[in-house]
């Protein structure tokens, strides 16, 4: 069974609080970024209105040209001239509207990503390495101590853990569990030193 949190209450609480806080933080800024995107992107409607205006101008020119096509003698020439003039008049509106729409949508996406990145990346850059290190440590310790050493006696395991604690932990960490770490080891009182080693890797 995979371990996701330490076994010791204090370490497990810190890890779970950090996990929940990270999910809430990321979700909150993702929602904020989405709202920013939607608000700015809504202004792209102005570009679409311009495009629609240009299209309407061209449509009016085509309708007027068709109506003038029935005028005797000059109808055919007036038809093409009118349609072309209105088409030329409508092109700038369509072009500017399309460019405005594209620019505003691009700005909306970039600003949303910028806000999310600025607020989320620094948090994750600290959380992810810390969480990965703790997860790797507790899983490795669980495999080495609980699974790979199943053939050892309890006394032998306690001695091995006590020896590792004396050689690895700081004096401050040792004194948090026993007032006489070297005396305990010399007299065979391994339990408190073993507990110190287990606690240091998130096991009980």
N, C-alpha and C positions, 0 to 999 in steps of 0.2 A: 504494500500500500504506500503510495507516494505521500510524503510529508510536505505540507505547505507552510506550517507554522511550528515554532518551537514548542517544547512540552512544558517548560517552566512558565508559570502564570504571568509574571511580569514581562518576560520577553514576548510571549504570545500576544499579550494585550497590546504592546507597542507595535508589533507587526500588523495586527488586525486593524488597529486604529489608523496606521499609516496606509494600509491597503484601501480602507474605506474612504479616508480623506483624499487619497489620490484619485479614486474613481469619481468622487463628488467634484473635486477641483477640475478634472478634465471634462466631465460632463457639463459643468456649469459654464466653462469658457467655450465649449463647443456650441452650446445654446446661444451664448452671447455673440459668438462669431456668426452663427446662422442668422440671428436677428439683424446684425449689422449688414450682412450681405443682402437680406431681404429689403431693408430700408433703402439702401443705396440703389439696389437693382430696381426698386419701384420707380425711381426717377427716369429709368430707361423708357418709361411710357411716353416721355416727351419725344424721344427719338422715333418711336412708333407712330406718334401723332403726326410728326413731320412727314414720315414716309407715306402715311395714309393721305395727307394733304397733297403731296406730290402726285400720288396715284390718282386722286380725284381730279386734279387739274388735267392730267393726261386723259382721263376718261371723259371729262367735259369737252376737251378738244376733239376727241374722236367722235363724240355725239354731235358736236356742232359741225364737224366736217361732213359727217354723213347727211346732216340736214341740208347743208349747202351744196351737196353733190347734185341735187335736183335742180339747181339754178341753171337756166339755159345758158349756153355758150361758155360761161366761165366756171361752171359747177365743178368739173373735174379738177381744175387748177386750184380753186379755192379749197376744195376738200383736202388735198395734200398739204397746201400751205398752212391751213388752220391746224390740222392734226400735228404737223411738224412743229409749229410755233408753240402749241400747248405742251407737246412732249418735251421740247427744249426747256420751257419754263418749269415743268415739273421735275426734271432731272436733278437740279440742285437740292430741292427739298428731300427727294428720296435718298440722295447720296449723303447729305448732312445728317438726316435722320438715322440712316443705317450706321454711320460712323459714331454718332452720339450714343446710340443704343449699345454698340459694341464696346465703346470706351467705358461707359458707366457700368456695364456688367463686368468688365475686366477689373475696374477699380474696386467694385464690390467684392469680387473674389480675392483680390490681393490684400485688401484691407482686412477682410475676415480672417484670412490665413495669417496675416501679420499679427493681429491681436491674439489669436489662438497660440501662435508660435511664441510670442513674447511672454505670455502668461503661463504656458504649459511646459515649454522646453526646459527652462531653468529648474522647474520643479522635478521633472522626470530625470534630468541629468544628475540630480542628487538621489532621488528615490530609487531608480532602477539599479545602479551599482550597489547601493546599500542593501536592497532587497535581494538581489541576485547572490551577493556574498553570504548573507544570512541563510538563504535557502540552500545554497551549495554546502555550507558548513554543517547545517543540521542533517541534511541527507547523507553526507559523507560520514558523519559521526554515527548516525543511526546504522548505516551499513557496516561500518568497522566494528562498532561495539555490540550492537544487538544481533546482527545477522552473521557476521563472519566469525564471531568468537563463541558460538553456541557450545563448543566442546570444552570450554574452560570452566573451572570451578569458580564459585562466587569470590572466594578468597583470592585466587589468582587474578581475577579480573579487577578486584578492588586494589590489589597491589600494583597492577599495571597502570591503572588510572591514577593512583596516588603518585606513582613515580613520574608519570607524564605531567601531572599538576605541578610537582616540585620543579621540574625542568622547563616548564613552559609559562606558567602563570607568574604575574608580578607579585611582589611581596604584599602589596595592598590587596590584591585579589585573594591571596592565600589567607591573610589575616581576617578577611570577611567571614571565613568559614571555620577557622581554628586559631587559637591564640598561640599555639606552639606547633607549627607545621613540621619542623624537622624532628621535634620530639615525638610527635604522633607517628611519623614514618619509621623512626628508629625503634619504637616500641611495638610496631605492628598495628597501630590504630589507623587503619587506612580509610575508614568510612567517610570521615569529613573531608579528607583530601580527594577521595574519589568523587564525592558529591560536588566539590569545587570544580573538578574537571568536567563533570557532566553538565553542570550549570553553565560553564563557559561556552559550551557548544549547543546550548538550548535543550538538553535532555534532562530527564529526572532520574 
